Amino acid sequence: MTLKQFYEKFRKKHQLQLIAGEKGIYTSFKWIYLLEDLNNMSFIRGGELIITTGLANSYDHWLEELIHSVNKKGASGIILNIGNYIKDIPHYLIDYCNNNHLPLLIMPWEIHIADIMQDGFNDIIKEKQEEEYFSKIFSSAIFDNMIDNAFIAEHEDMKPYSYSTYGIVAFKNVSNDKLTVILNQAEQKYLLLTKKTTQYAILLYNITENNFAATLAFLHSSLSTDDDIHYGISTLGQGLQCLFNKRIEADKALQVAIATKKPYCFYNDLGLYQIILGISDEAILDNLYTQSLKTIVDYDQKHNSNYLEILRYYIEFNSSVQLVAEHTFTHRNTINYRVAKIKKLLRSDLSSMEERCRIRLAFCLYDLQHCNTVN
């Protein structure tokens, strides 16, 4: 449950008011903890929503020490029970919470702490139960291509998901915590599953092309500053039975994103890579590499040359020596010499469409084999 969801649900009932740290409102919290004695700070594990009445507020700067300490411990937010022991909140503490994206809420003394904690506990427990059987159903579907129809029949709230529309995004090199915060901000229902070193975000329940695109646009902007993160995006599919194939699509798109050193890739944009990824016969792939690139790779390794790079650009730029020269910052005459040498090594003039297409495919294979493959 995110603080935003909690706040919107119980704001009126418990007269909650968010006074600082609004940028952290999409953070999830795991539990609610009543903290009065700062000596109990060691019990804070991180991710809690802290509530205090200020009962132990017996010295100057007590509130400052509490807020600073729970922030360092990784608490998700703080609710201050205003009125009896805490009269007001200094502006410098409000500024601190804003600067640290630490949500700070207040509620009047008349509100019973037991009531708001009970409401929070009920929702947390319900969400954990839902997460458990959601994970059970979706893990089986996405990884094992198995659907437990008997389990679904026993849980009425699961039935609509049997025929819902889904999209899957596979991520590498992003922490679950960071991904959770971003997806929470996107405000699209999702389930996050992890297998080995890949995270899978399943966007749930009748997602449309428009809100899928909006969620992806938000992901792009949120992750654009981190060059190490890659993700692959499936097409949309209908029903739980589609999830296994959608996960494979996301995996393939992720693999191409890594191979091409791009932050993300859509399955529909794989191009020639889709052909290579669809070939399961290793003998065919080995023959393609041997026939097209192995001679050049071996030559480069022996002579410390860059003929493979030249060949790639020569094919990519449709035999334009001028463009290859400009792209590699090399004199045109040098490129002419190296291209002639490449043609001699390959025993081909590289003029036929069939030959050029084969070499393009071989480069796709080479890229996929020389990247960190999806686990």
PyMOL commands that set and color helices and strands:
alter all, ss='L'
color gray80, all
select helices_A, chain A and resi 3-10+22-24+38-43+62-72+91-99+113-144+149-154+156-163+176-186+209-223+240-259+267-269+272-277+282-292+294-303+307-316+321-328+332-346+353-369
alter helices_A, ss='H'
color red, helices_A
select strands_A, chain A and resi 17-20+31-34+48-52+77-82+104-108+165-172+190-195+198-203+230-233+237-238+264-266
alter strands_A, ss='S'
color yellow, strands_A
deselect
rebuild
show_as cartoon
